[in-house]
Amino acid sequence: MLDVGFNLTAFKGRIYIYCRKCRANREHAVLGYYDDDGRLTPPSDFAGVDIAD
């Protein structure tokens, strides 16, 4: 689990995380996110999320 302070839905289910061992950015799939009720929401639901500034 990666705890972040921003909305991962803006990345369309893919993020890059730097690997110190490889010294490269590696693509990772976002498996989902925890909603306010503590339930895991799958990435298929990302498409309909409205992103506000």
C-alpha positions, -999 to +999 in steps of 0.1 A: +000+000+000+012+035-009-001+063+013-003+095-008-017+129-003-032+133-037-058+118-059-044+088-078-074+088-102-056+115-122-030+090-133-055+066-150-044+036-129-007+038-135+020+055-115+058+056-116+079+050-085+116+054-083+135+022-074+168+029-055+181-005-063+175-002-101+180+035-101+151+039-125+114+049-125+093+018-127+056+017-138+032+003-112-005-005-116-029+011-091-049-018-078-075+005-063-081+030-035-098+030-002-130+050-001-143+069+029-160+037+042-127+018+041-136-003+012-112-010-017-125+005-050-111-012-081-094+009-108-122+003-133-141+029-113-114+055-119-128+066-153-159+082-139-143+102-111-145+140-115-112+157-106-116+192-091-088+217-084 
